[in-house]
Every structure is written in C-alpha cells, then in structure tokens.
Amino acid sequence: MVDISDALKTDIFLTMNSSGDLSQINGLANLKRALFRRLVTVPGTLVHRPTYGVGVGLYQNAPSSFSMQQKLAGIIQEQFELDPRVQSVTSVAVNSENESPQLTKIIVTLTPIGYTEQQMSFTPFNEANT
C-alpha cells in the first residue's frame, strides 16, 4: 500500500502563516494546485520540460465549438495522466460561454494514487482561482 502522505507530497505554499513561517500545502490540495499549474503552463515555456503543460490560455479567445472543447479535453487528460500522483483520468468536461470566458469551468474526474475517484473543478480564466 502506498503511503498517501508521501504519494501526494508536501510543497511550500508561498504565503506566511500566523507565526511568520512559509505555509505548506499537501494531500489533494497540493495535487490540485500542481494540476492547475500544469493546466495554465504553455508547452515549450519550461526549458527543462518542453512538453509540460496544457496552455489553456491559448484557448481563451478561441471559438467555443464542440470540437475545440474535445481537443482541449484530450490534451488535459493526456497531461494530467503524466503527473505521477494521478493513477487515471476518467473524464474531462469543458463548460464555457462565449460571452464570459472567465466563467469557463473545467471539471476533471480522476483517481489520485491512494484515493478513490475525485472530481476537481478549475476556472482557469478567473484570476481568483490559482
């Protein structure tokens, strides 16, 4: 059995806690934050990992056609499954409105290592969701 605390890792969260130390983030919250970073990173922008990232921002002003949503969903599934903490991705849904791209919601159903199936929701064009 995989030690869950080790599987999803702990990272530094760049905010200070009440004692003035850097906060930590772990578990599913850490995984969701890492997947969000993968979602917004444009492929080719990391020299040491040229194929890392979805580049969801490239789709922000694109027409919201069904075929475009399918293409984006496929890239998201492929990229999220590359994270070693993700056992599988069951589904990806892209819900968007042409008039309000900040309301675009990406809902991913996945199974992290050591957990049951989880549903994670991302609103990548809303700056409050990082």
KAKA-V983710 format. One line per field, one symbol per residue. phi: phi as a letter, one per 20 degrees, with the letter a starting at -180 (. if undefined). psi: psi as a letter, one per 30 degrees, with the letter a starting at -180 (. if undefined). A space follows every 50 residues. Layout:
phi: ???
psi: ???
This chain:
phi: .ffffffemccedfceefeneffdcbmffffffffffffefegnedgebf dfoemgffefdfgeefffffffffffggffffffedfadebccddccgfc ffegcddddbdfgncegcdddccfedgfdd
psi: kkjeeeeflklkjhlkafgglkllklbeeeeeeeeeeeefkkkffjefif gklehffffeglkileeeeeeeeeeeeeeeffkffjelkelkkjjlkefi ffgkkkjkkljlkgllklkkkkifgjffj.
